[in-house]
Structures are given as C-alpha cells and as structure tokens.
Amino acid sequence: MGLIERQKSVVKYLRDINEWVKGSELAKILGVTDRTIRNDIIAINKFYGKDIIIPIKGRGYRYNDFGKESNTEYIADIGVLTTIERWVYIVKKLIVFKEGINLFDLSEELFISESTLQNDIIKIKRVFSRIGIDYVTIVKNGDLISLNCDLSERYILLYEFAKYKFVNLQLNDMQKYFKNIDLKCLYDAIACILKDGKYNSRYLLLTKVTIFVALVVECREDINSSFDKQNIEEKNINISKKISGFIEQKFLIKVNEECVLNIAYYLNVLRTMHVIEDYIRNDMSDEEYNLYSNKILKVAKRININLDKDNDLFNDMVLHIIVAVKRIKLGIKIYNPLRENLKNKYPLLFGFANKLVVDICRNESIKFDFNELSYIVAYLSTIVYEELENLKNIRDINVLLIVSDGRSNLNYIYNEIKKNLGYDGVRFKKICYLTEIEEKDIENKFDIIITTSKEDVKFTIDDYMEIRKTFDIVERNRVIAEIDKIRTKLIEDKIESLFDYYFSDEIFCSIEDVTSQEKIIKEISNIFKVDTFKGRPMIISLKNGIGLFYKLDDNVESDKMAVIKLKNSITWVDDKVKTIVAILDKSHNINEINVIITYILELAEKADFNEKLRNCENMCDLKRLLIELYLKDVLN
C-alpha cells in the first residue's frame, strides 16, 4: 500500500523547506496531533525502506536528500557489487558529483583498496576509449577525481558506459543506482506521455531516455543549460513538463525549470535528427549528394579501396556518412550491436574507415566515434568478404571425357564422376570419338583429358589419363583424386601470389630479453628500420597467445611483414602473448592486406596455430604453413 495524501504532504513540505522542522509545527500546519506526525514519519520511512525523513529528538524532522547531503552513504542499500557493477557505480557517482570525489572516501565506501580503485579508474578510461567517448576524461587533482566533459554530454554517459558493459542492458540492471526513482515506473510513464504527445523519432531509445531523465532529475541542484529555449519546439517543452509533473507527483521530487529544459532539449535533438534524416534520404539534391560522394571516392582511390559509385551499397554508405555528420553535430550517439564482432573480425577496416572520412571530419570539425565508424566498417567488410570468396572461387576446371562404348556408358561415367566430386566449378566436354571435336579445340583448352581407350587418342594427344572401361569405385576415386589435384594447384597458385607480396625471407626473428609492449614496438622499429611509434599503429591481441601489430606508412620503401617469437610471454593490450605478427603497409591495399589479416585472425582461433607458427624457421616455412592450412580449410 502506498502513502496517503497527508504523508505525501509531509514529505513534500520537508523536502521543499530543506531545514529542521519541529513535530508540533508540522502537526499545526496539517491540523493533526504530534502523535499522528510521529506515526506518519515511521510509515513514510518504512514505505521507502530507509530514513527519507531524519528524526532527531529536540530538533524535529528534516528531509534526507541522500544525493546531496552525503557523499559516502550513497551505497548504503545497494549491497555487494560485481566488478562491472562497481565500475558503473563509479561512473554514475562521477556524473552526480561534478565537483569531484575523494579517492580515499570512495574506496572505503566500496570496501576496496585505493590501488584497486586506481586500477578501476584506468579500466574505466579504457572503456571510454573503446566505445568512442574519448571526449570524456577522468581528471585527478590531489585526492579528488572528477569527470571532464561538456554538461550536455554528461547525462548520456552512464547509459553508453552501462550498455557496453552489460549484455542486453535492462532497466533492472540500473535500478540499484537510483534510490528515489522507480525506473520501470518512469519508463512506462514516459512511453505513455510520448504516445499521447504524438512524439516519434527513430533515434528514441526509451531505456536511454529513462536513464537520462532520472540522472537529470538527480543532478537537479547543479544542472544548467547552455542552449536557447527558443530553439526548442513548444511541443517538446510540453512533453517535458508532463514528465516532470509525473515525477513530482509519483516520487515527490521537485523538478526545477533547468531540468525541464534539459529534458525538452534532448527530446528536441532526437526529433530534429529524425526530420533531417528523412530529408537526406528522401529529398536531398543530387548536388549535395555528389559533394560527399566525390570526396569519398577521392579518398578511396588514394588508399586503394575499390568502390563502385553505381553500386547500391556505395549509395547506402554515402547516405549513412551524410546522416552521421548531422548526427555528430547534434551530439546524438548511436550504438552498433555488431561493433565488437566487426572489430574482432575486421580490425584493420577501422583504420581504413577513419581515413575514408578524415577530410570530411576536418572540414566539418567533427570526429567519427567507434560506433559511427563501425557502421562504415560493416559496408567495407562486404568488399573484403567478396575478395575472400574470390580467393576460394578459382576458375572452372575443364575436363574432356572420351568414352567410345556408346552414349549410355559415356553418360553413366560422367554422372558417377559429377555426383561424387563434392564441389561445383568442373566443366565437362563429353564425346565418344575424337572426330567429334576439332584438334585446335583440344590444344591447351582442357586441364585433364580422360579416356577409356588410349588407342583412340595416343597419336593425337600427348597427356591423358586412361581409365578402365568397367569404371568401378576404384577408377571413380582415381579420377576424382586427379581432379582434386588440379583444383588444389589452382587454389595454391592463387593464394601464393597474394602471400608472396607481403612475405620476406629476411624478417623472421626470435627475441629473448623483452618484457613490455613498448619495448617490442621499439624492436619492431629496429626490424623495419622505421619509427613505428608515429601515426598510431594498430595493436591487437588475438587468441591463443598471438599479438598483431599493423601500421599504415607511406614513407617506407615497400610492404613488410615480420614474425617475432618471444622467449617469455608479455602483456599485449590486455592478454599474454608469446608471438607477434607485425605488418608495415605502404600500398594501403584494402583487399589484399585484409584478406591476409582476416585469415590470420581465423587461424588464431585454433589452439595449435601458435605452436605451428613458432615452429617455422623462416618466411618460406610460414608461407608454406599458411597455404597448407588455407587449402585444408577451403578443400574441406
């Protein structure tokens, strides 16, 4: 059962006056006895499950504003936190207390050591970087830590961080961080108010809006607005007022004008972006489209990305980039649920995607974050996927089949071979006698010539395979094995030409006395004879003890690749590795280099690959190993 109206009035009065009030004074105001007030206070605190009203004999009663009165009692009813929950709690607390938090007090509050807290801060910063919110920094000033970011971005930060750390983030994951607001109740109310107000935007995420509103309300004492009220639609202000009114009535929290404006502004931005996107996708002029399209094609040509301007995929990518520019300018953050998968499978494409939009970013004074780039990577990954498929798709194998015992036997033998091949791409020319085909059509046209009678062909053809006319299972398997050899050789030639481009016999080394990632990068500089610290190289931790170093560099003579075997494991990004694959890329050829890297990523998933890699003595061994494994995968 909830509070009665008189009890709500007690909470509201004490909250608004925010000072000590005698019980007798409260009784007089409400027209009840002192005993009734005492019973009401007990009922109120029992209802909320905590002392929302502080009773002290001789002083009276006072509203307990947990969020502002105490910087150390904030966790009182949260209970034991997991590591991820603790990180989310720290981020939320940094948002609420914008003047900063004392490190010692926070460590005591969380029942952890200061060193653990310091490590938490480092890992939180790393998450900020990974999810593309590097506009936010955690600043340490003495014993105080605080968030350094624009106020307009402060209140969306909690959702972005929690969304990254929690799988399938739900409101109940966040409820423990909000003691005075029932998030599910607020969520339902916002949904109804938006529906009644006929508000729509494809950028609206109700969970995100709910957390945003709850945070804005909790920070109401310190919140301010840096935007012009006149730029907000009246409709969105009215919706914000209704949401604020619900909060006041349901949760007995006074929502000030600044809160109303911040909520209205956020809704206004989401709606504005919806309208802009509709315009871009439906009504934008060819001149506007071509302006962006030509910029992207120009950069793509410079970095060897083969984009077809007449392709629907390219058209979609250009429109996405144009929309993204507007979105970034409005401060709207989007989330790509595939971003981690894309990063793991196509890590280098993020560098190419960034280069693709670098001129646009410079001209528009914006920056594409991890989520925005990941959508471009999704487009580019199609190019790489097609290139990988092209490697597997060799030309057709041409077979001349000569069976002189009639058409029925010819067709039987053909069908027995065809249905047991297990793959497509083998074309047969079926004849009973050589007279059915001209000699010029035989020369250099077939990969293999199969006949049941050498007497028919020996004076005309030098290279052929004779099979017994009975054509049992042994003969069938012998024919298929010969065709398999031809197929294997075609695939091997194709992949070998690609690997030859990057592999050198000169760069394959073992290093013993190296203990850090920084020292390894220095060694790579020595191996490649180039400064690898410049230009932000890509450093990735693969599976099963393998690390990857990749750098685009226009100043080197040619593309280079090295494999570095360490005597002892070192920490590479977040994982222990013992083998480093290092690539220096001058050509910027998105197709070729990504085929190699994507393949190495796939191989790194296999538990025994690192051992096989370390057993190689030189690049010839490595190339042989990769071709062998590639053929095994493709042929299987």
C-alpha positions as CSV (number, residue, x, y, z in Angstrom):
1,M,0.0,0.0,0.0
2,G,1.3,3.5,-0.8
3,L,1.4,6.7,1.1
4,I,-1.8,8.6,2.0
5,E,-2.1,12.2,0.8
6,R,-1.2,13.7,4.2
7,Q,2.0,11.6,4.3
8,K,2.9,12.8,0.8
9,S,2.3,16.4,2.0
10,V,4.7,15.8,4.9
11,V,7.5,14.6,2.5
12,K,6.8,17.4,0.0
13,Y,6.9,20.1,2.7
14,L,10.1,18.9,4.4
15,R,11.8,18.4,1.0
16,D,10.9,21.9,-0.2
17,I,11.8,23.7,3.1
18,N,15.0,21.7,3.4
19,E,15.6,22.5,7.1
20,W,14.7,21.2,10.6
21,V,11.0,21.5,11.5
22,K,9.5,20.7,14.9
23,G,6.8,18.0,15.1
24,S,4.4,20.4,16.7
25,E,4.9,22.8,13.8
26,L,4.1,20.1,11.3
27,A,1.1,19.0,13.3
28,K,-0.3,22.5,13.3
29,I,0.2,23.0,9.6
30,L,-1.5,19.7,8.8
31,G,-4.2,20.0,11.5
32,V,-3.3,16.8,13.3
33,T,-1.7,15.7,16.6
34,D,2.0,15.3,17.3
35,R,1.4,11.6,17.7
36,T,-0.1,11.4,14.2
37,I,3.0,13.1,12.8
38,R,5.3,10.7,14.6
39,N,3.3,7.7,13.2
40,D,3.4,9.3,9.7
41,I,7.2,9.6,9.8
42,I,7.5,6.0,10.8
43,A,5.2,4.9,8.0
44,I,7.0,7.1,5.4
45,N,10.4,5.7,6.3
46,K,9.0,2.1,6.3
47,F,7.5,2.7,2.8
48,Y,10.8,3.9,1.3
49,G,12.8,1.3,3.1
50,K,15.2,4.0,4.5
51,D,15.2,7.1,6.6
52,I,14.0,9.5,4.0
53,I,12.9,11.7,7.0
54,I,15.6,12.1,9.7
55,P,14.0,12.3,13.2
56,I,16.2,13.8,15.9
57,K,14.9,14.5,19.4
58,G,15.0,18.2,20.3
59,R,15.5,19.3,16.7
60,G,12.4,17.8,14.9
61,Y,12.4,16.4,11.4
62,R,14.3,17.0,8.2
63,Y,14.2,15.6,4.6
64,N,17.2,13.4,3.9
65,D,18.4,14.3,0.4
66,F,20.8,11.3,0.1
67,G,22.2,12.5,-3.2
68,K,23.4,15.8,-1.8
69,E,23.8,15.6,1.9
70,S,26.1,12.7,1.9
71,N,29.0,11.7,-0.4
72,T,29.6,8.5,1.5
73,E,26.2,7.0,2.3
74,Y,25.2,6.6,-1.3
75,I,25.8,2.9,-1.5
76,A,24.0,2.0,1.7
77,D,21.3,-0.1,0.2
78,I,22.9,-1.3,-3.0
79,G,24.6,-4.3,-1.5
80,V,27.5,-6.3,-2.8
81,L,28.7,-5.2,-6.3
82,T,30.3,-7.2,-9.0
83,T,33.4,-5.6,-10.7
84,I,31.3,-4.3,-13.6
85,E,28.5,-3.0,-11.3
86,R,31.2,-1.2,-9.3
87,W,32.5,0.5,-12.4
88,V,29.0,1.6,-13.4
89,Y,28.6,2.9,-9.8
90,I,31.8,4.9,-10.0
91,V,30.8,6.4,-13.4
92,K,27.4,7.4,-12.0
93,K,28.9,8.9,-8.9
94,L,31.3,11.0,-11.0
95,I,28.4,12.2,-13.0
96,V,26.3,13.2,-10.0
97,F,29.1,14.8,-8.0
98,K,30.6,17.1,-10.7
99,E,32.9,18.8,-8.2
100,G,34.7,15.5,-7.7
101,I,35.0,12.6,-5.3
102,N,37.7,11.9,-2.7
103,L,39.6,8.7,-3.7
104,F,40.0,7.6,-0.1
105,D,36.4,8.1,0.8
106,L,35.2,6.3,-2.3
107,S,37.5,3.3,-1.7
108,E,36.1,3.0,1.9
109,E,32.6,3.3,0.6
110,L,33.1,0.5,-1.9
111,F,35.1,-1.7,0.6
112,I,38.1,-1.9,-1.8
113,S,41.7,-0.7,-1.5
114,E,42.9,2.5,-3.1
115,S,45.1,0.6,-5.5
116,T,42.0,-1.4,-6.7
117,L,40.1,1.8,-7.2
118,Q,43.0,3.3,-9.1
119,N,43.0,0.2,-11.4
120,D,39.2,0.6,-11.8
121,I,39.7,4.2,-12.9
122,I,42.3,3.0,-15.5
123,K,40.0,0.4,-16.9
124,I,37.0,2.8,-17.0
125,K,39.1,5.2,-19.0
126,R,40.0,2.3,-21.4
127,V,36.3,1.5,-21.8
128,F,35.6,5.2,-22.6
129,S,38.2,5.0,-25.4
130,R,36.9,1.7,-26.7
131,I,33.3,2.9,-27.1
132,G,34.4,6.1,-28.7
133,I,33.6,8.5,-25.9
134,D,37.1,9.9,-25.7
135,Y,35.6,13.3,-25.3
136,V,35.3,12.3,-21.6
137,T,38.3,12.2,-19.3
138,I,38.7,11.4,-15.6
139,V,40.9,14.1,-14.0
140,K,42.8,13.6,-10.8
141,N,43.6,16.7,-8.7
142,G,45.2,15.7,-5.5
143,D,42.9,13.2,-3.8
144,L,39.9,14.2,-5.9
145,I,38.8,12.6,-9.1
146,S,36.2,14.2,-11.4
147,L,34.8,14.0,-14.9
148,N,35.9,16.4,-17.5
149,C,33.2,16.7,-20.2
150,D,30.5,19.1,-21.5
151,L,27.4,19.2,-19.4
152,S,25.3,18.4,-22.5
153,E,27.1,15.0,-22.8
154,R,27.4,14.3,-19.1
155,Y,24.0,12.7,-18.7
156,I,24.1,10.3,-21.6
157,L,27.4,8.9,-20.5
158,L,26.0,6.5,-17.9
159,Y,23.8,4.7,-20.5
160,E,26.6,4.5,-23.0
161,F,29.0,3.0,-20.5
162,A,26.5,0.6,-19.0
163,K,25.4,-0.5,-22.5
164,Y,28.9,-1.5,-23.3
165,K,29.5,-3.4,-20.0
166,F,26.1,-5.1,-19.6
167,V,25.0,-7.7,-22.1
168,N,21.4,-6.8,-23.2
169,L,21.1,-3.9,-20.7
170,Q,17.8,-3.8,-18.9
171,L,16.3,-1.2,-16.6
172,N,16.6,-3.6,-13.6
173,D,20.3,-3.7,-14.2
174,M,20.3,0.1,-13.4
175,Q,17.6,0.3,-10.7
176,K,20.1,-0.2,-7.8
177,Y,21.8,3.1,-8.8
178,F,18.6,5.1,-8.4
179,K,17.2,5.0,-4.9
180,N,14.4,7.6,-5.2
181,I,13.0,6.8,-8.7
182,D,11.4,3.6,-9.8
183,L,12.9,3.3,-13.3
184,K,10.3,0.8,-14.7
185,C,7.5,3.1,-13.4
186,L,9.2,6.1,-15.0
187,Y,9.8,4.2,-18.3
188,D,6.1,3.3,-18.6
189,A,5.0,6.9,-17.8
190,I,7.4,8.4,-20.4
191,A,6.1,5.9,-23.0
192,C,2.5,6.9,-22.4
193,I,3.3,10.7,-22.4
194,L,5.3,10.4,-25.6
195,K,2.5,8.4,-27.2
196,D,-0.2,10.9,-26.1
197,G,2.0,13.8,-27.4
198,K,2.4,12.0,-30.7
199,Y,6.2,12.2,-30.4
200,N,8.2,10.0,-32.8
201,S,11.8,9.6,-33.7
202,R,13.7,6.6,-34.9
203,Y,16.5,7.8,-32.6
204,L,14.4,7.3,-29.5
205,L,15.5,4.6,-27.2
206,L,13.2,4.5,-24.2
207,T,15.7,2.9,-21.8
208,K,18.2,5.5,-22.7
209,V,15.7,8.4,-22.3
210,T,14.6,7.0,-18.9
211,I,18.1,6.8,-17.5
212,F,18.8,10.3,-18.9
213,V,15.7,11.8,-17.3
214,A,16.5,10.0,-13.9
215,L,20.0,11.4,-13.9
216,V,19.0,14.9,-14.9
217,V,16.5,14.9,-12.0
218,E,19.0,13.5,-9.5
219,C,21.5,16.3,-10.5
220,R,18.8,19.0,-10.4
221,E,20.7,21.2,-7.9
222,D,23.7,21.6,-10.2
223,I,22.2,21.3,-13.7
224,N,22.2,24.2,-16.1
225,S,21.5,24.7,-19.8
226,S,23.8,26.2,-22.5
227,F,21.1,26.3,-25.2
228,D,18.5,28.8,-26.3
229,K,15.0,27.9,-25.2
230,Q,13.6,29.5,-28.3
231,N,15.2,26.7,-30.4
232,I,13.1,24.0,-28.6
233,E,9.8,23.2,-30.1
234,E,6.9,24.0,-27.8
235,K,5.6,20.5,-28.2
236,N,8.7,19.0,-26.7
237,I,8.7,21.5,-23.8
238,N,5.1,20.5,-23.0
239,I,6.0,16.8,-23.1
240,S,9.0,17.5,-20.7
241,K,6.6,19.4,-18.3
242,K,4.3,16.4,-18.2
243,I,7.2,14.0,-17.5
244,S,8.4,16.4,-14.8
245,G,4.9,16.6,-13.3
246,F,4.7,12.9,-13.1
247,I,8.0,12.7,-11.3
248,E,6.8,15.3,-8.8
249,Q,3.6,13.6,-8.1
250,K,4.8,10.0,-8.1
251,F,8.2,10.3,-6.5
252,L,7.7,13.6,-4.5
253,I,10.8,15.2,-6.1
254,K,10.7,18.8,-7.1
255,V,11.8,19.2,-10.7
256,N,13.2,22.7,-11.5
257,E,13.0,24.7,-14.7
258,E,16.5,23.7,-15.8
259,C,15.6,20.0,-15.6
260,V,12.5,20.6,-17.7
261,L,14.6,22.5,-20.3
262,N,17.3,19.8,-20.5
263,I,14.8,17.0,-21.0
264,A,12.9,19.1,-23.6
265,Y,16.2,19.9,-25.4
266,Y,17.2,16.2,-25.5
267,L,13.8,15.2,-27.0
268,N,14.1,18.1,-29.4
269,V,17.5,16.9,-30.7
270,L,16.2,13.3,-31.2
271,R,13.2,14.6,-33.2
272,T,15.3,17.1,-35.2
273,M,17.6,14.3,-36.3
274,H,14.7,12.2,-37.4
275,V,13.5,15.0,-39.6
276,I,17.0,15.7,-41.0
277,E,17.5,12.0,-41.8
278,D,14.1,11.9,-43.7
279,Y,15.2,14.9,-45.7
280,I,18.6,13.4,-46.5
281,R,17.2,10.0,-47.6
282,N,14.2,11.3,-49.5
283,D,14.6,15.0,-50.6
284,M,18.3,15.8,-50.7
285,S,19.5,17.3,-54.0
286,D,21.9,15.5,-56.3
287,E,24.4,18.4,-55.9
288,E,24.5,17.8,-52.1
289,Y,24.9,14.0,-52.6
290,N,27.6,14.3,-55.2
291,L,29.6,16.7,-53.0
292,Y,30.0,13.9,-50.4
293,S,30.2,11.1,-52.9
294,N,33.1,12.7,-54.8
295,K,35.0,13.4,-51.5
296,I,34.7,9.7,-50.5
297,L,35.6,8.4,-53.9
298,K,38.7,10.6,-54.0
299,V,39.9,9.3,-50.7
300,A,39.0,5.7,-51.6
301,K,41.2,6.0,-54.7
302,R,44.1,7.4,-52.7
303,I,44.0,4.4,-50.2
304,N,43.2,1.8,-52.8
305,I,39.7,1.0,-51.8
306,N,37.8,-0.2,-54.8
307,L,34.3,1.5,-54.6
308,D,31.8,1.3,-57.3
309,K,29.8,4.6,-57.4
310,D,26.9,2.9,-59.3
311,N,26.6,0.2,-56.6
312,D,23.6,0.4,-54.2
313,L,25.9,-0.5,-51.3
314,F,28.1,2.6,-52.1
315,N,25.0,4.8,-52.3
316,D,23.8,3.5,-48.9
317,M,27.3,4.1,-47.4
318,V,27.4,7.7,-48.7
319,L,23.9,8.4,-47.3
320,H,25.0,6.9,-44.0
321,I,28.0,9.1,-43.8
322,I,26.0,12.3,-44.6
323,V,23.5,11.3,-41.9
324,A,26.3,10.6,-39.4
325,V,27.8,14.1,-40.0
326,K,24.5,15.7,-39.0
327,R,24.1,13.3,-36.1
328,I,27.5,14.0,-34.7
329,K,26.9,17.8,-35.0
330,L,23.8,17.4,-32.9
331,G,25.6,15.3,-30.3
332,I,23.5,12.2,-30.9
333,K,25.2,8.9,-30.0
334,I,24.3,5.7,-31.7
335,Y,25.1,2.2,-30.7
336,N,26.0,-0.6,-33.1
337,P,25.5,-4.1,-31.5
338,L,27.8,-5.6,-34.1
339,R,30.7,-3.3,-33.3
340,E,32.8,-5.8,-31.3
341,N,32.2,-8.6,-33.8
342,L,33.4,-6.2,-36.6
343,K,36.4,-5.1,-34.6
344,N,37.4,-8.7,-33.9
345,K,36.9,-9.9,-37.5
346,Y,38.0,-6.8,-39.4
347,P,40.2,-4.8,-37.1
348,L,42.1,-3.0,-39.9
349,L,39.0,-1.8,-41.6
350,F,38.5,0.7,-38.8
351,G,41.7,2.4,-39.9
352,F,40.5,2.5,-43.5
353,A,37.1,3.7,-42.4
354,N,38.7,6.5,-40.5
355,K,40.8,7.6,-43.5
356,L,37.7,7.5,-45.7
357,V,36.1,10.3,-43.6
358,V,39.2,12.2,-42.5
359,D,38.7,15.0,-45.0
360,I,35.0,15.3,-44.1
361,C,35.9,15.4,-40.4
362,R,38.5,18.1,-40.9
363,N,36.1,20.3,-43.0
364,E,33.1,19.8,-40.6
365,S,35.2,20.0,-37.4
366,I,33.8,16.7,-36.1
367,K,35.0,13.2,-35.2
368,F,33.5,9.8,-36.0
369,D,33.4,7.7,-32.9
370,F,33.8,3.9,-32.6
371,N,30.1,3.2,-33.2
372,E,29.8,5.5,-36.2
373,L,33.0,4.0,-37.8
374,S,31.7,0.5,-37.1
375,Y,28.8,1.1,-39.4
376,I,31.1,2.2,-42.2
377,V,33.2,-0.9,-41.5
378,A,30.1,-3.0,-42.0
379,Y,29.9,-1.6,-45.5
380,L,33.6,-2.1,-46.2
381,S,33.5,-5.6,-44.8
382,T,31.4,-6.7,-47.8
383,I,34.3,-5.7,-50.1
384,V,36.7,-7.9,-48.0
385,Y,34.2,-10.7,-47.9
386,E,33.8,-10.7,-51.6
387,E,37.6,-10.7,-52.0
388,L,37.9,-13.7,-49.7
389,E,35.3,-15.5,-51.7
390,N,37.1,-14.6,-54.9
391,L,40.2,-16.4,-53.5
392,K,38.2,-19.5,-53.0
393,N,36.4,-19.2,-56.3
394,I,39.0,-20.4,-58.8
395,R,38.3,-20.6,-62.5
396,D,36.4,-23.6,-63.8
397,I,38.3,-26.9,-64.3
398,N,37.8,-28.1,-67.9
399,V,37.6,-31.9,-68.4
400,L,37.5,-33.7,-71.8
401,L,35.8,-37.1,-71.2
402,I,36.1,-39.7,-74.1
403,V,34.2,-42.9,-73.8
404,S,34.0,-45.0,-77.0
405,D,31.5,-47.5,-75.8
406,G,28.3,-45.6,-76.6
407,R,26.4,-42.6,-75.3
408,S,24.8,-44.6,-72.5
409,N,28.2,-45.6,-71.0
410,L,29.5,-42.1,-71.5
411,N,26.7,-40.5,-69.6
412,Y,26.9,-43.2,-66.8
413,I,30.6,-42.5,-66.2
414,Y,30.1,-38.7,-66.4
415,N,27.3,-38.9,-63.8
416,E,29.4,-41.1,-61.4
417,I,32.2,-38.5,-61.5
418,K,30.0,-35.5,-61.3
419,K,27.8,-36.5,-58.3
420,N,30.8,-37.6,-56.3
421,L,33.0,-34.5,-56.8
422,G,31.6,-32.6,-53.8
423,Y,32.0,-29.2,-55.4
424,D,31.0,-27.1,-58.4
425,G,33.2,-25.5,-61.0
426,V,34.1,-28.5,-63.1
427,R,33.0,-28.3,-66.7
428,F,32.9,-31.5,-68.9
429,K,33.0,-31.9,-72.6
430,K,31.6,-35.4,-73.3
431,I,32.4,-37.2,-76.6
432,C,32.6,-40.8,-77.8
433,Y,35.2,-40.2,-80.5
434,L,37.9,-37.6,-81.2
435,T,36.3,-37.0,-84.6
436,E,33.6,-35.1,-82.7
437,I,35.9,-32.3,-81.8
438,E,38.5,-30.4,-83.8
439,E,42.1,-30.7,-82.9
440,K,42.5,-27.0,-82.4
441,D,39.7,-27.1,-79.8
442,I,41.7,-29.7,-77.8
443,E,45.0,-27.9,-77.6
444,N,45.5,-26.0,-74.3
445,K,41.8,-26.0,-73.6
446,F,41.5,-28.8,-71.1
447,D,43.1,-29.3,-67.7
448,I,42.7,-33.1,-68.0
449,I,41.7,-35.5,-70.7
450,I,40.2,-38.8,-69.6
451,T,39.6,-41.7,-71.9
452,T,38.6,-45.4,-71.8
453,S,40.8,-46.2,-74.8
454,K,44.4,-44.9,-75.3
455,E,44.3,-46.3,-78.8
456,D,41.8,-43.6,-79.8
457,V,44.0,-40.7,-78.6
458,K,47.6,-41.7,-78.3
459,F,48.6,-40.4,-81.8
460,T,46.7,-37.1,-81.3
461,I,47.1,-36.3,-77.6
462,D,50.4,-36.5,-75.5
463,D,49.0,-36.0,-72.0
464,Y,45.9,-38.0,-71.0
465,M,44.5,-40.3,-68.2
466,E,43.4,-43.7,-69.2
467,I,40.6,-45.4,-67.2
468,R,39.3,-49.0,-67.3
469,K,36.0,-49.4,-69.2
470,T,34.5,-51.2,-66.3
471,F,34.8,-48.0,-64.3
472,D,34.4,-49.4,-60.7
473,I,34.7,-47.4,-57.5
474,V,38.4,-47.6,-57.6
475,E,38.5,-45.9,-61.0
476,R,36.0,-43.3,-60.0
477,N,38.0,-42.3,-56.9
478,R,41.2,-42.2,-59.0
479,V,39.6,-39.8,-61.4
480,I,38.2,-37.6,-58.6
481,A,41.7,-37.6,-57.0
482,E,43.2,-36.3,-60.2
483,I,40.6,-33.5,-60.5
484,D,41.2,-32.6,-56.8
485,K,44.9,-32.2,-57.5
486,I,44.2,-29.8,-60.3
487,R,41.8,-27.8,-58.1
488,T,44.3,-27.7,-55.2
489,K,47.1,-26.5,-57.6
490,L,44.8,-23.7,-58.9
491,I,43.9,-22.5,-55.4
492,E,47.5,-22.8,-54.3
493,D,48.8,-20.6,-57.2
494,K,46.1,-18.0,-56.4
495,I,46.8,-17.7,-52.7
496,E,50.6,-18.0,-53.1
497,S,50.7,-15.0,-55.4
498,L,49.0,-12.9,-52.7
499,F,51.3,-14.2,-49.9
500,D,54.4,-13.6,-52.0
501,Y,53.6,-9.9,-52.0
502,Y,53.9,-9.5,-48.2
503,F,56.3,-12.3,-47.1
504,S,60.1,-11.8,-47.0
505,D,62.8,-14.3,-46.0
506,E,64.7,-11.5,-44.2
507,I,62.3,-10.8,-41.4
508,F,61.7,-13.7,-39.0
509,C,63.3,-13.4,-35.6
510,S,63.4,-14.6,-32.0
511,I,63.7,-12.1,-29.2
512,E,64.6,-13.2,-25.6
513,D,65.0,-10.2,-23.2
514,V,61.9,-8.1,-23.9
515,T,59.4,-7.5,-21.1
516,S,56.9,-4.9,-22.3
517,Q,54.7,-3.9,-25.2
518,E,56.6,-0.7,-25.6
519,K,60.0,-2.4,-25.9
520,I,58.5,-4.8,-28.5
521,I,57.3,-1.9,-30.6
522,K,60.8,-0.4,-30.3
523,E,62.2,-3.7,-31.6
524,I,59.7,-3.6,-34.5
525,S,61.1,-0.1,-35.3
526,N,64.6,-1.6,-35.5
527,I,63.5,-4.6,-37.6
528,F,61.6,-2.4,-40.1
529,K,64.1,0.5,-39.8
530,V,61.2,3.0,-39.4
531,D,59.7,4.9,-36.5
532,T,56.7,2.7,-35.6
533,F,55.5,4.9,-32.7
534,K,54.3,7.7,-35.1
535,G,50.9,7.6,-36.8
536,R,49.1,5.5,-34.2
537,P,49.8,1.8,-35.1
538,M,47.0,-0.7,-34.6
539,I,47.9,-3.1,-31.7
540,I,45.5,-6.0,-31.3
541,S,45.5,-9.1,-29.0
542,L,44.5,-12.2,-30.9
543,K,43.6,-15.6,-29.4
544,N,45.9,-18.2,-28.0
545,G,48.9,-16.1,-27.3
546,I,49.3,-14.2,-30.6
547,G,49.5,-10.4,-30.9
548,L,49.1,-8.3,-34.1
549,F,51.0,-5.1,-34.9
550,Y,49.8,-3.2,-38.0
551,K,50.8,0.2,-39.3
552,L,49.9,2.2,-42.5
553,D,53.1,4.0,-43.5
554,D,53.6,6.0,-46.8
555,N,57.3,6.6,-46.0
556,V,58.6,3.0,-46.3
557,E,60.0,1.5,-49.5
558,S,57.7,-1.4,-49.6
559,D,55.2,-3.5,-47.7
560,K,56.8,-5.6,-45.0
561,M,55.9,-8.4,-42.6
562,A,57.7,-9.9,-39.6
563,V,57.0,-12.7,-37.2
564,I,58.6,-12.2,-33.7
565,K,58.9,-15.1,-31.4
566,L,59.4,-14.2,-27.7
567,K,61.1,-16.4,-25.2
568,N,58.7,-15.2,-22.4
569,S,55.1,-14.0,-22.6
570,I,54.4,-10.3,-22.3
571,T,51.2,-8.3,-21.9
572,W,50.0,-7.2,-25.3
573,V,46.9,-4.9,-24.9
574,D,45.1,-7.0,-22.3
575,D,46.3,-10.5,-22.9
576,K,49.5,-12.5,-22.5
577,V,51.2,-13.2,-25.9
578,K,54.3,-15.0,-27.0
579,T,54.3,-14.4,-30.7
580,I,53.8,-11.1,-32.6
581,V,52.8,-10.8,-36.2
582,A,53.9,-7.3,-37.4
583,I,52.9,-5.7,-40.8
584,L,54.0,-2.5,-42.3
585,D,51.7,-1.5,-45.1
586,K,52.7,1.0,-47.7
587,S,50.3,0.1,-50.5
588,H,47.1,0.6,-48.4
589,N,45.5,-2.2,-50.5
590,I,42.4,-2.8,-48.5
591,N,41.6,-6.1,-50.4
592,E,44.9,-7.8,-50.2
593,I,46.0,-6.9,-46.7
594,N,42.6,-7.5,-45.1
595,V,42.4,-11.0,-46.7
596,I,45.8,-11.8,-45.1
597,I,44.8,-10.3,-41.7
598,T,41.3,-11.8,-41.7
599,Y,42.9,-15.2,-42.4
600,I,45.4,-14.9,-39.6
601,L,42.6,-13.9,-37.3
602,E,40.7,-17.0,-38.2
603,L,43.8,-19.2,-37.7
604,A,44.5,-17.6,-34.3
605,E,41.2,-19.1,-33.1
606,K,42.8,-22.6,-33.5
607,A,44.5,-23.8,-30.3
608,D,47.5,-25.3,-32.1
609,F,48.2,-22.4,-34.5
610,N,50.7,-20.5,-32.3
611,E,52.8,-23.7,-31.8
612,K,52.8,-24.3,-35.6
613,L,53.7,-20.6,-36.1
614,R,56.6,-20.8,-33.7
615,N,57.9,-23.9,-35.3
616,C,58.5,-22.0,-38.5
617,E,62.2,-21.1,-39.1
618,N,61.7,-18.6,-41.8
619,M,59.2,-16.9,-44.0
620,C,59.2,-19.7,-46.5
621,D,58.1,-22.1,-43.8
622,L,55.4,-19.7,-42.7
623,K,54.1,-19.2,-46.2
624,R,54.1,-23.0,-46.7
625,L,52.2,-23.4,-43.4
626,L,49.5,-20.7,-44.2
627,I,49.0,-22.1,-47.7
628,E,48.7,-25.6,-46.3
629,L,46.1,-24.5,-43.7
630,Y,44.3,-22.4,-46.2
631,L,44.0,-25.3,-48.6
632,K,42.8,-27.6,-45.9
633,D,40.1,-25.2,-44.9
634,V,38.9,-24.5,-48.5
635,L,39.1,-28.1,-49.6
636,N,37.2,-29.2,-46.6
